[in-house]
Amino acid sequence: MNYRHGFHAGNFADVFKHAILARILVYLTKKDAPLRYIDTHAGAGRYDLAGEAAQRSPEWRDGIARVVKARQPAEIATLLRPYLDAVGPWDDEGRPLSYPGSPALAQALLRPQDRIALSEAHPEERAALVAALGRDARLSIVGTDGYVALNAYVPPKERRGLVLVDPPYEAPDEARQVETALAHALAKWPRGTYVLWRPIKDAREDARFLNSIAALGAPNLLRLEIDVGPVAPGPHSPAPLRRAGLIVANPPYGLIEEARALMPWLTDLLARTGEGAHVVAWLTPPV
Ligand SMILES: C[S@@+](CC[C@H](N)C(=O)[O-])C[C@H]1O[C@@H](n2cnc3c(N)ncnc32)[C@H](O)[C@@H]1O
């Protein structure tokens, strides 16, 4: 386990993932009934963008900094507000005082009646996570493998909620593990909302992944992708990522319309050379 999210915190892929995650949490918290947020690969919770990792790899400059410094049309500003409220204040360079990972985002957007279940296998990242989130009666943080924890947590007793599966993709078979995890979780909890993040590096491998996910036979699978175009190599990313995708199973009604507004704006903003592209499409039809 060499992956440290601090080298990538606040980059274009984080902005894309966290902006969509925030929209889903906003929808799910419209009803008073409690919900459970499950994060299988939680990371360190919050990231110091002035710290060593971010200084050695300042990917946030082409991610969150662009967003906070951009002029946002009214519709976009409304959609981004919950996310940017969780990000908090930033300096003149567009650097937030600290950047919230997915657990901190959930902590900010969920309510007292909700529960937050986090798995983080790396001991140092887990210690940072515990410190970043502080005392919070809604929280449970374990060091168990994220897929094992997912199997134990679903279905949650609230029968409402969101699962984020956001592994580091260090293992060559990680995409297959994600497929298997989704298949098992959907079999136990077909109505849960699931968000699966993935890097897209190889078009053939990604087509195989999408075919396998579609072949699970579940309806309501939404496909969101962003491509920011060619990226110059950096000290910690010799072949930097330019494309990332989310599969959202059982997205809240209305999310696709919001994604249709948000994704073109984010893509134009985050694409480095004007060669950006995005996808907002059903992988399997809604029912
Ligand atoms: C991409 S980062 C998570 C980022 C976080 N979800 C966010 O959006 O802020 C992946 C994390 O998974 C952790 N990890 C690696 N293998 C794991 C496993 N088997 N179970 C749980 N966590 C694991 C890594 O230590 C790393 O912190």
The ligand as a MOL file (V3000), in Angstrom:
LIG
                    3D

  0  0  0     0  0            999 V3000
M  V30 BEGIN CTAB
M  V30 COUNTS 27 29 0 0 0
M  V30 BEGIN ATOM
M  V30 1 C -8.2610 7.1490 -3.4440 0
M  V30 2 S -7.9050 7.0990 -1.7440 0 CHG=1
M  V30 3 C -9.4400 7.5220 -1.0040 0
M  V30 4 C -9.8710 8.9390 -1.2010 0
M  V30 5 C -11.1550 9.3080 -0.5040 0
M  V30 6 N -12.2340 8.3860 -0.7950 0
M  V30 7 C -11.5970 10.7010 -0.9000 0
M  V30 8 O -12.3530 10.8750 -1.8710 0
M  V30 9 O -11.1820 11.6530 -0.2200 0 CHG=-1
M  V30 10 C -7.8460 5.3570 -1.4380 0
M  V30 11 C -7.5360 4.9870 0.0120 0
M  V30 12 O -7.7410 3.5660 0.1640 0
M  V30 13 C -6.8440 3.0890 1.1420 0
M  V30 14 N -6.7830 1.6150 0.9950 0
M  V30 15 C -5.9400 0.8860 0.2420 0
M  V30 16 N -6.2840 -0.4260 0.3000 0
M  V30 17 C -7.3680 -0.5060 1.0990 0
M  V30 18 C -8.2230 -1.5630 1.5190 0
M  V30 19 N -7.9840 -2.8200 1.1260 0
M  V30 20 N -9.2700 -1.2870 2.3140 0
M  V30 21 C -9.5010 -0.0100 2.7280 0
M  V30 22 N -8.7370 1.0280 2.3790 0
M  V30 23 C -7.6910 0.8010 1.5630 0
M  V30 24 C -5.5610 3.8290 0.8340 0
M  V30 25 O -4.7040 3.8340 1.9600 0
M  V30 26 C -6.0990 5.2180 0.4490 0
M  V30 27 O -6.0880 6.0720 1.5800 0
M  V30 END ATOM
M  V30 BEGIN BOND
M  V30 1 1 1 2
M  V30 2 1 2 3
M  V30 3 1 2 10
M  V30 4 1 3 4
M  V30 5 1 4 5
M  V30 6 1 5 6
M  V30 7 1 5 7
M  V30 8 2 7 8
M  V30 9 1 7 9
M  V30 10 1 10 11
M  V30 11 1 11 12
M  V30 12 1 11 26
M  V30 13 1 12 13
M  V30 14 1 13 14
M  V30 15 1 13 24
M  V30 16 1 14 15
M  V30 17 1 14 23
M  V30 18 2 15 16
M  V30 19 1 16 17
M  V30 20 1 17 18
M  V30 21 2 17 23
M  V30 22 1 18 19
M  V30 23 2 18 20
M  V30 24 1 20 21
M  V30 25 2 21 22
M  V30 26 1 22 23
M  V30 27 1 24 25
M  V30 28 1 24 26
M  V30 29 1 26 27
M  V30 END BOND
M  V30 END CTAB
M  END
